[in-house]
Amino acid sequence: MAMDVDEFRAAVNILVQDMKNDAEDLHEVHLELQELFRHFRATGMPVPEDLLALERQLETTVEKLKHETSP
């Protein structure tokens, strides 16, 4: 069964809260968010622009952290 936009936003909000509560698991939250976006896109639903911006921002942050922690 496909998610509607409200369900999708609720799921993203939960992941963002998880990210705020435990910044150590940012990578895990990022992976879960990517999976959620893939699922939403697979249904043919367009991802709202604000959530696309969140996705881009999170990808940038995760990449930056990877480079900062790499030897």
N, CA and C atoms as an extended XYZ file, in Angstrom:
213
Properties=species:S:1:pos:R:3:atomname:S:1:resname:S:1:resid:I:1 pbc="F F F"
N         0.839       -1.186        0.000 N   MET     1
C         0.000        0.000        0.000 CA  MET     1
C         0.881        1.246        0.000 C   MET     1
N         0.552        2.196       -0.822 N   ALA     2
C         1.344        3.416       -0.969 CA  ALA     2
C         1.042        4.399        0.154 C   ALA     2
N         2.067        5.143        0.525 N   MET     3
C         1.928        6.192        1.529 CA  MET     3
C         1.349        7.432        0.879 C   MET     3
N         0.559        8.163        1.623 N   ASP     4
C         0.158        9.466        1.110 CA  ASP     4
C         1.154       10.505        1.634 C   ASP     4
N         1.025       11.722        1.184 N   VAL     5
C         1.983       12.767        1.536 CA  VAL     5
C         2.025       12.996        3.047 C   VAL     5
N         0.888       12.965        3.710 N   ASP     6
C         0.863       13.187        5.162 CA  ASP     6
C         1.598       12.082        5.908 C   ASP     6
N         1.414       10.846        5.489 N   GLU     7
C         2.126        9.735        6.116 CA  GLU     7
C         3.627        9.855        5.865 C   GLU     7
N         3.974       10.255        4.660 N   PHE     8
C         5.374       10.439        4.299 CA  PHE     8
C         6.012       11.523        5.169 C   PHE     8
N         5.330       12.655        5.309 N   ARG     9
C         5.851       13.748        6.148 CA  ARG     9
C         5.984       13.304        7.608 C   ARG     9
N         5.039       12.548        8.087 N   ALA    10
C         5.104       12.062        9.467 CA  ALA    10
C         6.324       11.152        9.658 C   ALA    10
N         6.566       10.277        8.706 N   ALA    11
C         7.722        9.383        8.790 CA  ALA    11
C         9.021       10.182        8.752 C   ALA    11
N         9.090       11.195        7.897 N   VAL    12
C        10.283       12.037        7.826 CA  VAL    12
C        10.466       12.790        9.138 C   VAL    12
N         9.396       13.295        9.705 N   ASN    13
C         9.483       14.009       10.982 CA  ASN    13
C        10.042       13.117       12.086 C   ASN    13
N         9.623       11.875       12.107 N   ILE    14
C        10.143       10.934       13.105 CA  ILE    14
C        11.646       10.752       12.927 C   ILE    14
N        12.086       10.586       11.682 N   LEU    15
C        13.517       10.426       11.425 CA  LEU    15
C        14.303       11.677       11.815 C   LEU    15
N        13.755       12.843       11.541 N   VAL    16
C        14.438       14.089       11.908 CA  VAL    16
C        14.534       14.198       13.429 C   VAL    16
N        13.489       13.826       14.130 N   GLN    17
C        13.533       13.837       15.596 CA  GLN    17
C        14.603       12.877       16.099 C   GLN    17
N        14.675       11.690       15.508 N   ASP    18
C        15.707       10.731       15.879 CA  ASP    18
C        17.092       11.329       15.668 C   ASP    18
N        17.252       12.037       14.569 N   MET    19
C        18.529       12.649       14.243 CA  MET    19
C        18.880       13.719       15.277 C   MET    19
N        17.911       14.507       15.684 N   LYS    20
C        18.151       15.556       16.676 CA  LYS    20
C        18.477       14.949       18.037 C   LYS    20
N        17.807       13.850       18.375 N   ASN    21
C        17.997       13.237       19.678 CA  ASN    21
C        19.292       12.452       19.785 C   ASN    21
N        19.819       11.978       18.670 N   ASP    22
C        21.024       11.162       18.701 CA  ASP    22
C        21.865       11.439       17.465 C   ASP    22
N        22.626       12.520       17.528 N   ALA    23
C        23.436       12.931       16.382 CA  ALA    23
C        24.481       11.884       16.022 C   ALA    23
N        24.821       11.008       16.951 N   GLU    24
C        25.792        9.947       16.681 CA  GLU    24
C        25.303        9.017       15.584 C   GLU    24
N        24.004        8.849       15.476 N   ASP    25
C        23.427        7.937       14.496 CA  ASP    25
C        22.973        8.655       13.231 C   ASP    25
N        23.599        9.768       12.923 N   LEU    26
C        23.214       10.549       11.751 CA  LEU    26
C        23.285        9.707       10.480 C   LEU    26
N        24.314        8.906       10.354 N   HIS    27
C        24.457        8.069        9.160 CA  HIS    27
C        23.286        7.094        9.036 C   HIS    27
N        22.905        6.472       10.140 N   GLU    28
C        21.790        5.518       10.119 CA  GLU    28
C        20.482        6.219        9.751 C   GLU    28
N        20.253        7.377       10.322 N   VAL    29
C        19.047        8.143       10.000 CA  VAL    29
C        19.057        8.525        8.522 C   VAL    29
N        20.216        8.907        8.019 N   HIS    30
C        20.347        9.263        6.602 CA  HIS    30
C        19.967        8.080        5.720 C   HIS    30
N        20.444        6.883        6.065 N   LEU    31
C        20.105        5.688        5.287 CA  LEU    31
C        18.606        5.399        5.326 C   LEU    31
N        18.006        5.546        6.495 N   GLU    32
C        16.564        5.310        6.623 CA  GLU    32
C        15.770        6.338        5.818 C   GLU    32
N        16.228        7.569        5.840 N   LEU    33
C        15.557        8.622        5.075 CA  LEU    33
C        15.677        8.353        3.574 C   LEU    33
N        16.843        7.924        3.121 N   GLN    34
C        17.012        7.575        1.711 CA  GLN    34
C        16.052        6.460        1.315 C   GLN    34
N        15.913        5.453        2.167 N   GLU    35
C        15.007        4.338        1.878 CA  GLU    35
C        13.563        4.834        1.802 C   GLU    35
N        13.187        5.701        2.703 N   LEU    36
C        11.840        6.266        2.693 CA  LEU    36
C        11.589        7.046        1.403 C   LEU    36
N        12.546        7.841        0.970 N   PHE    37
C        12.407        8.586       -0.285 CA  PHE    37
C        12.308        7.638       -1.473 C   PHE    37
N        13.124        6.587       -1.484 N   ARG    38
C        13.052        5.613       -2.584 CA  ARG    38
C        11.669        4.986       -2.655 C   ARG    38
N        11.124        4.634       -1.496 N   HIS    39
C         9.787        4.030       -1.444 CA  HIS    39
C         8.751        5.014       -1.990 C   HIS    39
N         8.831        6.249       -1.561 N   PHE    40
C         7.865        7.256       -1.998 CA  PHE    40
C         7.967        7.484       -3.504 C   PHE    40
N         9.195        7.578       -3.998 N   ARG    41
C         9.395        7.792       -5.443 CA  ARG    41
C         8.899        6.586       -6.246 C   ARG    41
N         9.074        5.393       -5.693 N   ALA    42
C         8.654        4.174       -6.390 CA  ALA    42
C         7.147        4.141       -6.611 C   ALA    42
N         6.409        4.848       -5.780 N   THR    43
C         4.957        4.894       -5.942 CA  THR    43
C         4.545        5.874       -7.036 C   THR    43
N         5.538        6.637       -7.539 N   GLY    44
C         5.245        7.616       -8.571 CA  GLY    44
C         4.822        8.970       -8.029 C   GLY    44
N         4.843        9.097       -6.704 N   MET    45
C         4.466       10.367       -6.091 CA  MET    45
C         5.647       11.328       -6.124 C   MET    45
N         5.400       12.584       -6.436 N   PRO    46
C         6.493       13.554       -6.395 CA  PRO    46
C         6.838       13.888       -4.940 C   PRO    46
N         8.130       13.967       -4.661 N   VAL    47
C         8.566       14.331       -3.310 CA  VAL    47
C         8.445       15.846       -3.182 C   VAL    47
N         7.793       16.332       -2.119 N   PRO    48
C         7.653       17.782       -1.935 CA  PRO    48
C         9.017       18.479       -1.886 C   PRO    48
N         9.074       19.674       -2.418 N   GLU    49
C        10.336       20.410       -2.532 CA  GLU    49
C        11.031       20.618       -1.189 C   GLU    49
N        10.277       20.891       -0.128 N   ASP    50
C        10.930       21.102        1.165 CA  ASP    50
C        11.628       19.836        1.649 C   ASP    50
N        11.058       18.686        1.320 N   LEU    51
C        11.690       17.432        1.719 CA  LEU    51
C        12.884       17.106        0.829 C   LEU    51
N        12.833       17.525       -0.434 N   LEU    52
C        13.998       17.377       -1.306 CA  LEU    52
C        15.153       18.227       -0.780 C   LEU    52
N        14.833       19.434       -0.310 N   ALA    53
C        15.863       20.307        0.259 CA  ALA    53
C        16.467       19.668        1.506 C   ALA    53
N        15.641       19.057        2.337 N   LEU    54
C        16.124       18.350        3.524 CA  LEU    54
C        17.050       17.208        3.113 C   LEU    54
N        16.664       16.467        2.090 N   GLU    55
C        17.480       15.358        1.613 CA  GLU    55
C        18.851       15.866        1.158 C   GLU    55
N        18.883       16.929        0.380 N   ARG    56
C        20.153       17.485       -0.104 CA  ARG    56
C        21.015       17.983        1.056 C   ARG    56
N        20.392       18.650        2.009 N   GLN    57
C        21.122       19.183        3.153 CA  GLN    57
C        21.723       18.047        3.981 C   GLN    57
N        20.956       17.000        4.197 N   LEU    58
C        21.439       15.866        4.972 CA  LEU    58
C        22.580       15.158        4.248 C   LEU    58
N        22.454       15.001        2.938 N   GLU    59
C        23.533       14.378        2.160 CA  GLU    59
C        24.818       15.186        2.275 C   GLU    59
N        24.705       16.503        2.197 N   THR    60
C        25.869       17.379        2.326 CA  THR    60
C        26.501       17.236        3.709 C   THR    60
N        25.675       17.214        4.740 N   THR    61
C        26.165       17.095        6.113 CA  THR    61
C        26.870       15.764        6.328 C   THR    61
N        26.268       14.681        5.855 N   VAL    62
C        26.857       13.354        6.026 CA  VAL    62
C        28.194       13.279        5.292 C   VAL    62
N        28.251       13.795        4.084 N   GLU    63
C        29.511       13.786        3.322 CA  GLU    63
C        30.586       14.609        4.029 C   GLU    63
N        30.205       15.750        4.561 N   LYS    64
C        31.147       16.605        5.284 CA  LYS    64
C        31.689       15.878        6.507 C   LYS    64
N        30.814       15.214        7.242 N   LEU    65
C        31.249       14.470        8.433 CA  LEU    65
C        32.172       13.312        8.053 C   LEU    65
N        31.897       12.669        6.937 N   LYS    66
C        32.775       11.580        6.473 CA  LYS    66
C        34.187       12.079        6.242 C   LYS    66
N        34.303       13.245        5.599 N   HIS    67
C        35.619       13.805        5.298 CA  HIS    67
C        36.321       14.296        6.547 C   HIS    67
N        35.576       14.776        7.513 N   GLU    68
C        36.167       15.265        8.757 CA  GLU    68
C        36.687       14.129        9.623 C   GLU    68
N        36.040       12.978        9.537 N   THR    69
C        36.433       11.853       10.390 CA  THR    69
C        37.356       10.868        9.687 C   THR    69
N        37.605       11.082        8.397 N   SER    70
C        38.497       10.183        7.648 CA  SER    70
C        39.948       10.508        7.993 C   SER    70
N        40.787        9.468        8.122 N   PRO    71
C        42.212        9.712        8.428 CA  PRO    71
C        42.956       10.283        7.248 C   PRO    71
